[in-house]
Amino acid sequence: MCDAYINKPQGFKACGIYAGLKTDPGNSGNTDLYDVALLYSEVPAKVAGVYTSNLVKGHSLVRSIDLINSKKAFRAFVINSKVANACVGQAGYEDAANIASCAASELGISPDEVLTASTGTIGVRLPVDKINAAIPTLASSLSREPEAGHKAERAIMTTDTVPKEVTATITLASGKEVIISGMAKGSGMISPNLATMIGVFTTDADIDTPILNKLLKDAVSHSFNRVCVDGDTSVCDMVTLWANGASGASIEEGSEDYDLFAKALTDLATDISRMIAKDGEGATKLLEITVDGAASDKDALLIVSAVAKSPLVKTGFFGEDANFGRIITAAGYSGATFDPDKIDIDISGLPVCRDGIMLAFDEDEAAKLLHEEEIKIDITLHEGDAFDRMFTCDFSYKYVEINGSYRT
């Protein structure tokens, strides 16, 4: 059994239930049907959030953004899959509020202490009656047990084929231990900013909201915002970090404990980011693209983004075609400034380009490397010291199949 689960930090409970939203596992690969998750903190928790940059936003998401911006403390989080609750007008806000009120009633808390999130098909109203009918059972099933956390993760999955759960325990200078756990869904419509997903992190550390916000934004900047599956950014994306202080250990900015916590959170976010890219819809390969020696951070980001989003690069790696000219071409149209006569490219350690000249290489060795499930693309510009990285995946026939019939 996986030792990572969202309710592992002290004071958190969770569960997932089947409320009848998913009619069929479809492409999810999930044999256990769950579609509504509930996270609960036994004591009020401070919450930080980052959200999709898409101007179109789902109604469950907007409700949560408004509440988090009010700097309230929170006790519960209701997340449903299958229906995005987006682009349905005022009814969408009312439906999210209705579900929050139902959950609050069962838990004996205020509706304003309940955050909401939805993911799935856009333009369809939430089946409020089904969700509310399931909430009493969901609330009574809340548990600290690992399986309850795993059910919550499975409930938020859509086209995901594998769960995405992480946990770390860190020892502070005082000797006290704090736990950080995370779960996420994400498989398609993945692109910065924000990488398309719903992600939740919990910790039993006591951290003030402004510090919590900084920790989350820093962790997201080079993890979730460096994932690209298909270049599309959806309307319901959010990552939240919950801190309930149940461990009795507090973390202050500028301390050694802060640095330790920040590294652990960033490492966990990076681990999930890799999982998302590797589980991209129809993916057969995880691609990690790095650019080193760029003249500026902007140039490095432009190149890793262009290579990661290139359909020709992505289909080439699916077909295991050693046509690395597609990589240098994507770098060339990225908008970055560099000298093409100085660029070097390596594929999983195999030199394929030096000083802008494509090299003769061992085709058999290249074939073996391209057959691997994880491939690294290293691009060196020799223009400066800026570095960036992007996680992506290949494009397969399955990607078209999944997205050609998503609503079914």
C-alpha positions, 0 to 999 in steps of 0.5 A: 500500500502506498505510504503517501496519502493526503490525510497523513498529517495530524488533524486531517481526515479524508475520504472519497465516494461514488455519487453517480457522476461517473457513468463509466471508468472510460479512459481513466483506467480506474477500476474503483469508481469514486467521483466526490472527495472530501478533505476535513481538518479537525481544527481551522486551517490556513489555506494558500492557493494558486490558480489558472491564468485562464480568463475563463474560470469555473464557478466552484473555483471562483467561489474558493478564490473569493473565500481564500482571498478573504483570509478566513480559516477553513475546515473542509474541501469538497472536490468533484470530478466528471463535471467542471461546473464552468460556463453555466452562469449564475447557477454554477455559483449557486450550485457550488454554494449549495454543495458547500452548505450541505457539507457544512451542515453535516460537519457542523461548521459554517459554509464559508469554511468549506472550499469547493473545486470541480473538474471534468466536462465544461458547460454542464451543470453539477448534479447537485442532488446526487452530490448532496445525497452522497455527502452524509455517507462521505462525511461519516466515512471521513478517516485518518486511515491511508485507504480513505486518503487513497479514495479521495485521490481516486475520486478527483481523477479524470483521464488519469491512469495512475494516482498521484500522491506524495508525502514527506516528514521533516524534522525541525531544529526543535526536534519536532516533526511535521508532515507534508502530503499532497495529491493531484489530478492531471493528465490532459489540458496541461500547460503553464500557467497554471499547469492544468490540474487540481492539487492539494497539499496538507501539513500539520505545521503552523504557518501564517497565511502570508508565509504559506502563500510565498511557500506555495508560489515558490514551489509551484513556479518551477514544478507545476508551472513547468509541466506541459502535455498539450499546451492547453490551459483549462478553467478549473485549475488550482493548487492549495496548501492547507496548514492546521498547526496540529503538530504544535510546530510553527515555521517562520520566514527566514529560519532554517526550518523555513528553508527545510520546509520550502525544499521539501514542498518543492521536491514534492511538487516536482515529484507530482509534476513528473507524475503528471507529465508521465501520465499525460493522456495517451503518453508512452514516454516522459520527456525532461527538457533542460536549457542551460547557458541561456543569456536570460531566464526568459530565453531559457523558458522560451526554448523549453516551452517551445520544445515541450509544446512542439507536436513534431517533437512530441510525435517524433519521440512517440515514433522513436524517430531520431530526427533531432532537427525538430528540437533545434527548429523549435528552439529557433522559433521560440523567440529566444535570442541565441547564436545557432552556431553555438547550440549543443544538444544531447539526448539522454547523454548521447551527443546529437548536435555540437556548435549547431551541427547535427552529428553522426551518431550510432543509430542503434544506441539512439534507438535504445535510448528512444525506447526508454520510458524516460528521456532527457533532452539537454540543450546548451546555448553557451550564452550565459548562465540561465537555466530552466526545465520543463516536463512533458510527454510524447503524443500518441494515437491514444491522445487523439482517441481520448480527446476525440471522444472526451464527453463520452 
